[in-house]
Amino acid sequence: MPHGDEVEYALQPTGLAGGRLRARDRTADVERTLPLSHITAVTERS
C-alpha cells in the first residue's frame, strides 16, 4: 500500500501481463490490478 502497509486479499486470478496481476476480489466485489513487485506471498486456499 502507499504508506508501506501490508494488506491481505483473497483473489481469483483472471490475467497476468505486463508485470501486473489482474484478479477478482470476491469479498469486495471488485477487480484488482496489482504490480507483481508488490506481491510478497501467495497461498492456495480451497
Contacts in CASP RR format, 6 or more apart in sequence:
PFRMAT RR
TARGET T0000
AUTHOR 0000-0000-0000
METHOD contacts of the structure
MODEL  1
MPHGDEVEYALQPTGLAGGRLRARDRTADVERTLPLSHITAVTERS
1 7 0 8 1.000
6 40 0 8 1.000
9 23 0 8 1.000
9 25 0 8 1.000
9 27 0 8 1.000
9 32 0 8 1.000
10 25 0 8 1.000
10 26 0 8 1.000
10 27 0 8 1.000
10 45 0 8 1.000
11 21 0 8 1.000
11 23 0 8 1.000
11 24 0 8 1.000
11 25 0 8 1.000
11 32 0 8 1.000
12 23 0 8 1.000
12 24 0 8 1.000
12 26 0 8 1.000
13 21 0 8 1.000
13 22 0 8 1.000
13 23 0 8 1.000
14 22 0 8 1.000
14 23 0 8 1.000
14 24 0 8 1.000
14 31 0 8 1.000
15 21 0 8 1.000
15 22 0 8 1.000
15 23 0 8 1.000
16 22 0 8 1.000
19 35 0 8 1.000
19 36 0 8 1.000
19 37 0 8 1.000
20 33 0 8 1.000
20 34 0 8 1.000
20 35 0 8 1.000
20 36 0 8 1.000
21 33 0 8 1.000
21 34 0 8 1.000
21 36 0 8 1.000
21 39 0 8 1.000
22 31 0 8 1.000
22 32 0 8 1.000
22 33 0 8 1.000
23 31 0 8 1.000
23 32 0 8 1.000
23 34 0 8 1.000
24 30 0 8 1.000
24 31 0 8 1.000
24 32 0 8 1.000
25 31 0 8 1.000
25 32 0 8 1.000
END
